[in-house]
Amino acid sequence: MILFGTEHLELFNYIIHHFLQIEIFEGRQDASEADDMAVGDAIEVFMPKYLFREQYARCVQVFRQLFYWTEDEFCHEMGALHEVALYGFLKYMSDLREDTEDFDSIYFDEKSRRLIQEAARWDVREDGEATLEEAMELYYNIWNYPDLILEDEDFQVIPALYNRRIKGDPSMENFLGINIDYFFDILPVDIQKKYRTGCITLTGEIERLLAYIQDRISHGSLYRLFWENGKPVNEGKIQVILENIMDAYFHGQEIDITREALLGTGQVDFKLYRDHGEDGKILIEIKKADSPALRKGYEKQLTEYMLSSRYKNSFYLIACFTDEEYERADRFIREHIYTDTVQLYINIAVLDLRIRKTASKM
């Protein structure tokens, strides 16, 4: 099932799957039986023209995924292209209901009606303000679906945000709290080609780097660099290792990396700079999870570095070498309460450096 932002996951997954089955896949139980060209013909009317033109195969694939995901028992999270596709499809179905007199009898089968009645009864018990009939109509009126199941509709303002960004003004993104990197897949192809790593912001580049490092630690032998004679290395050695990884990872990307950069109140572990506007500047501070200064490093040290340097974005990396340290880091992240607006732009990440068991020892 798809993890929609609603209490009624079964209801919306079933109804959307049923809509897709009838309207896109011609009543088939198995979407693989449908020809790509037939699917493409069906979805063209509600996909943005530039996406359909430039990413035709991906658009078809996304609708197949929506069909499969709304049917199986695993939890799936949509990406930006899924959200755009589903939004367009639901708007199309809403218009179709307005124009089709017997729409409800065709598109809402017996199970759909039962699930709607169950959801409406639950809503009436929880809310108590609407009648059962009014609550049921909420689910028959497809116009309501995007508001009920999508967390937001930020993808609709991405053209305006990107156009402002290339003029050096990311202020609207910051005000709305939008990570434009999340929407990379729905940008025109010529714009995507400008960003070789699939990220627009330097924050996105760092997030991708950290994901790569953690993958190599978890599924490779990279973790061994962080251990010497059976003991964890110190923070200075962690810095050296990460500096070399960053040098290699960002080679040729015009990103300046400074280790132990001197700022107004001390030395931050790393300062990264790319001349692409104010979000092209990042500070990185590293602390071992067993450090007595773990909280101070976040609440005071890194915050002061940001204020003195006027760098808006930063990462606080917590290095964990044992199960107890990993649990401490996880607790720190879950229990921490932001104390000022500067910390809203600090990204906390865990470096899980615990020794991995090899297949022969498991």
C-alpha positions as CSV (number, residue, x, y, z in Angstrom):
1,M,0.0,0.0,0.0
2,I,1.0,3.6,-0.4
3,L,1.5,5.6,2.8
4,F,-0.9,8.4,2.1
5,G,-1.4,11.1,4.8
6,T,-4.7,9.7,6.1
7,E,-6.2,7.4,8.7
8,H,-8.0,5.5,6.0
9,L,-5.2,3.8,4.0
10,E,-7.1,0.8,3.0
11,L,-10.0,2.9,1.6
12,F,-7.8,5.2,-0.6
13,N,-5.5,2.5,-1.8
14,Y,-8.3,0.3,-2.8
15,I,-10.3,3.0,-4.6
16,I,-7.3,4.4,-6.4
17,H,-6.3,1.0,-7.5
18,H,-9.8,0.3,-8.7
19,F,-9.9,3.6,-10.6
20,L,-6.5,2.8,-12.3
21,Q,-7.7,-0.7,-13.1
22,I,-10.8,0.6,-15.0
23,E,-9.5,3.8,-16.5
24,I,-5.8,3.1,-17.3
25,F,-5.4,-0.7,-17.5
26,E,-8.8,-1.6,-19.1
27,G,-10.0,-3.8,-16.3
28,R,-7.0,-6.1,-16.2
29,Q,-6.0,-7.7,-12.9
30,D,-2.3,-7.7,-14.0
31,A,-0.9,-4.4,-15.3
32,S,1.9,-6.2,-17.1
33,E,-0.6,-7.4,-19.6
34,A,-1.2,-3.8,-20.7
35,D,0.9,-2.4,-23.6
36,D,3.0,0.6,-22.8
37,M,1.6,2.5,-25.8
38,A,-2.0,1.9,-24.6
39,V,-1.0,3.1,-21.1
40,G,0.7,6.1,-22.6
41,D,-2.4,7.0,-24.6
42,A,-4.5,6.8,-21.5
43,I,-2.3,9.0,-19.3
44,E,-1.4,11.7,-21.8
45,V,-4.4,13.9,-21.0
46,F,-3.6,14.4,-17.4
47,M,0.3,14.4,-17.3
48,P,2.1,17.8,-17.7
49,K,3.1,18.0,-21.4
50,Y,6.8,18.5,-20.8
51,L,7.0,15.4,-18.5
52,F,5.1,13.3,-20.9
53,R,7.2,14.4,-23.8
54,E,10.6,14.2,-22.1
55,Q,10.1,11.3,-19.7
56,Y,7.5,9.2,-21.5
57,A,8.8,5.8,-20.3
58,R,9.2,7.0,-16.8
59,C,5.6,8.3,-16.7
60,V,4.3,4.9,-17.9
61,Q,6.4,3.2,-15.3
62,V,5.1,5.5,-12.5
63,F,1.5,4.5,-13.3
64,R,2.4,0.9,-13.3
65,Q,4.0,1.4,-9.9
66,L,0.9,3.2,-8.5
67,F,-1.2,0.3,-9.7
68,Y,1.0,-2.3,-8.1
69,W,1.7,-0.4,-4.9
70,T,-1.9,0.3,-4.1
71,E,-2.6,-3.4,-4.3
72,D,0.3,-5.1,-2.4
73,E,0.8,-5.4,1.4
74,F,4.2,-3.6,1.5
75,C,4.4,0.1,2.5
76,H,5.6,2.3,-0.3
77,E,6.4,6.0,-0.3
78,M,5.8,8.1,-3.4
79,G,8.4,10.4,-5.0
80,A,7.7,13.7,-6.7
81,L,6.8,12.2,-10.0
82,H,4.3,9.8,-8.4
83,E,2.7,12.8,-6.6
84,V,2.4,14.7,-9.9
85,A,1.0,11.7,-11.7
86,L,-1.5,10.8,-9.0
87,Y,-2.6,14.5,-8.6
88,G,-3.3,14.8,-12.3
89,F,-5.1,11.4,-12.4
90,L,-7.4,12.4,-9.5
91,K,-8.2,15.7,-11.0
92,Y,-9.1,13.9,-14.2
93,M,-11.3,11.4,-12.4
94,S,-13.0,14.3,-10.5
95,D,-13.9,16.0,-13.8
96,L,-15.0,12.7,-15.2
97,R,-17.4,12.3,-12.3
98,E,-18.9,15.7,-13.0
99,D,-19.5,14.8,-16.7
100,T,-20.7,11.2,-16.2
101,E,-24.2,10.7,-14.9
102,D,-23.7,7.0,-13.7
103,F,-20.1,7.5,-12.6
104,D,-20.6,6.2,-9.0
105,S,-22.2,3.0,-10.1
106,I,-19.4,2.3,-12.6
107,Y,-16.3,3.3,-10.6
108,F,-17.4,2.6,-7.0
109,D,-17.9,-1.1,-6.6
110,E,-19.4,-2.9,-3.6
111,K,-16.1,-3.0,-1.7
112,S,-15.5,0.7,-2.3
113,R,-19.0,1.6,-1.0
114,R,-18.4,-0.6,2.1
115,L,-15.0,1.0,2.9
116,I,-16.5,4.4,2.4
117,Q,-19.3,3.7,4.8
118,E,-16.8,2.3,7.4
119,A,-14.6,5.3,7.1
120,A,-17.6,7.7,7.3
121,R,-18.8,6.0,10.5
122,W,-15.3,6.3,12.0
123,D,-15.2,10.0,11.1
124,V,-18.6,10.6,12.7
125,R,-17.5,8.9,15.9
126,E,-14.3,10.9,16.0
127,D,-15.7,14.2,14.9
128,G,-19.4,14.2,15.7
129,E,-20.1,17.3,13.7
130,A,-21.1,15.8,10.3
131,T,-23.9,13.4,9.6
132,L,-23.1,9.9,8.1
133,E,-24.4,11.0,4.7
134,E,-22.2,14.1,4.7
135,A,-19.2,12.1,5.8
136,M,-19.8,9.6,3.1
137,E,-20.1,12.3,0.4
138,L,-16.6,13.4,1.3
139,Y,-15.2,10.2,-0.1
140,Y,-17.5,10.1,-3.1
141,N,-16.4,13.6,-4.1
142,I,-13.0,12.9,-5.7
143,W,-12.2,16.6,-5.8
144,N,-11.4,16.2,-2.1
145,Y,-8.9,13.4,-2.5
146,P,-5.6,15.4,-3.1
147,D,-6.3,17.4,0.1
148,L,-7.1,14.2,2.0
149,I,-4.2,12.0,1.0
150,L,-1.3,14.2,-0.1
151,E,0.8,15.9,2.5
152,D,1.0,19.0,0.3
153,E,0.9,20.1,-3.3
154,D,4.3,21.9,-3.3
155,F,5.1,20.4,-6.8
156,Q,2.7,23.0,-8.3
157,V,5.0,25.9,-7.4
158,I,8.3,24.3,-8.4
159,P,8.6,26.2,-11.7
160,A,8.3,29.5,-9.9
161,L,10.8,28.4,-7.2
162,Y,13.3,27.2,-9.7
163,N,13.1,30.4,-11.8
164,R,13.6,32.5,-8.7
165,R,16.5,30.2,-7.7
166,I,18.5,30.7,-10.9
167,K,18.2,34.5,-10.3
168,G,19.8,33.9,-6.9
169,D,16.7,34.1,-4.7
170,P,15.9,30.9,-2.8
171,S,14.0,32.9,-0.1
172,M,10.6,31.5,-1.1
173,E,11.9,27.9,-0.7
174,N,13.2,28.7,2.8
175,F,9.9,30.4,3.7
176,L,7.8,27.5,2.5
177,G,10.2,24.9,3.9
178,I,10.6,23.2,0.6
179,N,13.6,21.0,-0.4
180,I,13.8,21.6,-4.1
181,D,16.1,18.6,-4.5
182,Y,13.1,16.3,-3.6
183,F,11.5,17.6,-6.9
184,F,14.5,17.0,-9.1
185,D,12.8,14.2,-11.1
186,I,10.0,16.5,-12.3
187,L,12.3,19.2,-13.6
188,P,12.8,19.5,-17.4
189,V,15.6,17.2,-18.7
190,D,17.8,20.1,-19.9
191,I,17.8,21.5,-16.3
192,Q,18.5,18.1,-14.8
193,K,21.6,17.8,-17.0
194,K,23.0,20.9,-15.4
195,Y,23.3,19.0,-12.1
196,R,25.3,15.9,-12.6
197,T,24.7,14.4,-9.2
198,G,20.9,14.8,-9.2
199,C,21.0,17.6,-6.6
200,I,20.5,21.3,-6.9
201,T,21.5,22.5,-3.4
202,L,24.8,21.8,-1.6
203,T,22.7,20.4,1.3
204,G,21.3,17.8,-1.1
205,E,24.8,17.0,-2.3
206,I,25.9,16.4,1.3
207,E,22.9,14.2,2.0
208,R,23.7,12.1,-1.0
209,L,27.4,11.8,0.1
210,L,26.4,10.7,3.6
211,A,24.0,8.1,2.1
212,Y,26.8,6.8,-0.1
213,I,29.2,6.6,2.9
214,Q,26.7,4.8,5.0
215,D,26.0,2.3,2.2
216,R,29.7,1.6,1.9
217,I,30.0,1.2,5.7
218,S,27.0,-1.1,5.9
219,H,27.5,-3.2,2.8
220,G,31.3,-2.9,2.2
221,S,34.4,-2.7,4.3
222,L,34.7,1.1,4.8
223,Y,33.9,0.7,8.5
224,R,37.3,-0.9,9.0
225,L,39.0,2.5,8.4
226,F,37.4,3.8,11.6
227,W,38.8,1.0,13.8
228,E,42.5,0.5,14.9
229,N,43.5,-2.6,16.8
230,G,39.9,-3.2,17.8
231,K,39.4,0.3,19.1
232,P,37.5,3.2,17.6
233,V,39.6,6.0,16.1
234,N,39.4,9.5,17.6
235,E,37.6,12.4,16.1
236,G,40.7,13.8,14.4
237,K,41.1,10.5,12.5
238,I,37.4,10.5,11.5
239,Q,37.9,14.0,10.1
240,V,40.9,12.8,8.0
241,I,39.0,9.9,6.6
242,L,35.9,12.0,5.7
243,E,38.1,14.7,4.2
244,N,39.7,12.3,1.8
245,I,36.3,10.8,0.9
246,M,34.8,14.3,0.2
247,D,37.8,15.3,-1.9
248,A,37.3,12.2,-4.1
249,Y,33.5,12.4,-4.1
250,F,33.3,16.1,-5.0
251,H,36.3,16.1,-7.5
252,G,35.6,18.4,-10.4
253,Q,32.5,19.9,-8.9
254,E,34.0,23.3,-7.9
255,I,33.3,22.7,-4.2
256,D,35.9,24.2,-1.8
257,I,36.5,22.0,1.3
258,T,38.3,23.5,4.3
259,R,39.1,21.4,7.3
260,E,39.3,22.9,10.8
261,A,38.2,26.3,9.4
262,L,38.8,29.1,11.8
263,L,35.6,31.0,12.6
264,G,34.9,33.8,15.1
265,T,34.4,31.5,18.1
266,G,36.7,28.5,17.3
267,Q,37.3,25.9,14.6
268,V,34.6,24.0,12.8
269,D,35.5,20.6,11.5
270,F,34.6,21.4,7.9
271,K,33.5,24.3,5.8
272,L,32.2,23.6,2.3
273,Y,31.6,26.3,-0.3
274,R,30.2,26.4,-3.8
275,D,29.6,29.8,-5.5
276,H,25.9,29.2,-6.2
277,G,24.1,31.5,-3.8
278,E,23.5,31.5,-0.1
279,D,22.7,27.8,0.2
280,G,26.0,26.9,-1.4
281,K,27.7,27.2,2.0
282,I,27.7,24.3,4.5
283,L,29.4,23.8,7.9
284,I,30.0,20.2,9.2
285,E,30.7,19.4,12.8
286,I,31.5,15.8,14.0
287,K,31.1,14.4,17.5
288,K,31.5,10.9,18.8
289,A,28.3,9.6,20.4
290,D,30.1,9.0,23.7
291,S,31.4,12.6,23.9
292,P,30.3,14.4,27.0
293,A,29.9,17.5,24.8
294,L,27.4,15.8,22.4
295,R,24.6,18.2,23.3
296,K,26.8,21.2,23.8
297,G,28.3,20.7,20.4
298,Y,24.9,21.0,18.9
299,E,23.1,23.5,21.0
300,K,26.0,25.9,21.5
301,Q,29.1,25.2,19.5
302,L,27.7,24.7,16.0
303,T,25.0,27.3,16.5
304,E,27.7,29.9,17.3
305,Y,29.7,28.9,14.3
306,M,26.7,29.5,12.1
307,L,26.0,32.9,13.6
308,S,29.7,34.0,13.4
309,S,30.2,32.8,9.9
310,R,26.7,33.7,8.6
311,Y,26.5,30.2,7.1
312,K,22.9,29.2,7.0
313,N,23.1,25.5,6.7
314,S,25.1,22.8,8.5
315,F,25.4,19.2,9.4
316,Y,26.0,17.7,12.8
317,L,27.4,14.2,12.4
318,I,27.2,11.7,15.3
319,A,29.7,8.9,15.1
320,C,28.5,5.7,16.7
321,F,30.7,2.6,17.4
322,T,28.6,0.5,19.7
323,D,24.9,-0.4,20.1
324,E,24.7,1.7,23.2
325,E,26.1,4.7,21.3
326,Y,23.8,4.2,18.5
327,E,20.8,4.2,20.9
328,R,22.1,7.3,22.6
329,A,22.3,9.1,19.2
330,D,18.9,8.0,18.2
331,R,17.5,9.2,21.6
332,F,19.3,12.5,21.2
333,I,17.7,13.1,17.8
334,R,14.2,12.1,19.0
335,E,14.2,14.0,22.2
336,H,16.0,17.2,21.2
337,I,13.9,20.3,21.2
338,Y,15.0,23.2,19.0
339,T,16.0,26.2,21.1
340,D,16.3,28.8,18.3
341,T,15.6,29.4,14.7
342,V,19.2,28.8,13.6
343,Q,19.0,25.2,14.6
344,L,16.2,24.7,12.2
345,Y,18.9,24.6,9.5
346,I,21.1,22.0,11.3
347,N,20.8,18.6,9.8
348,I,21.6,15.8,12.3
349,A,22.9,12.6,10.8
350,V,24.3,9.4,12.3
351,L,27.4,7.7,11.1
352,D,26.9,4.1,12.1
353,L,30.4,2.8,12.4
354,R,29.6,-0.4,14.4
355,I,31.7,-3.5,13.4
356,R,29.9,-5.6,10.8
357,K,29.7,-9.3,11.1
358,T,31.0,-11.1,8.0
359,A,28.8,-13.8,6.4
360,S,31.2,-16.5,7.7
361,K,30.6,-15.4,11.3
362,M,26.9,-15.1,11.2
